[in-house]
């Protein structure tokens, strides 16, 4: 029987590689996808994400694929939102839609996210509910009840913690006061105003596979 496949929404931070590891060690096949937010020509995000995928592949002893898409396409539109505090929620909903599309393309069954309850403003229960309403596919959050110390301990063990701390440009679109209790009707109103379907279509068209120089020697690591 073939192992089920899940799409990992991967960032350059500490949490999402750990989330991928916790599912991957259970025999789940992982396909990673990451939204690229750096200025054109700046490849630091891609290099960092590639190193995360390499560490994840070694830790679960299974090759993890990687695809990148141009999330800045969406963020440039979200920056014009009449409610700036909703930018992070709008961003996550857009990324989930791309991850859902990829999941359907490859025959996956769920999306993995690195959310930990209440850790940052966008990860309140209310915001999580608003974010996941954007898709119909199951969302798996293996870190939901872990605190930061526990997550960092696992990250150190699998070799991703040092990678997460490598310098790379931060997102220039994060609002000064992100909404912690976003209302679904407000979010949908903004999405309708900026034509979210067209934006997500552009995001899907920007998806590209990242090739690695050689196959991961996961079996012998």
Secondary structure, DSSP 8 states (H G I E B T S, - for coil): ----EEEEE--SSSHHHHHHHHHHTTT-EEEEEEE--S-TT--HHHHHHHHHHHHHHHHHTS--EEEEE-THHHHHHHTT-SSGGGHHHHHHHHHHHHHHHHHHHHT--EEE----TTSSGGGSHHHHHHHHTT-SSEEE-TTTT--HHHHHHHHHHHT-HHHHTS-----TT--TT--SS--HHHHHHHHHHTTHHHHHHHHHHT-EE---SS----TT-
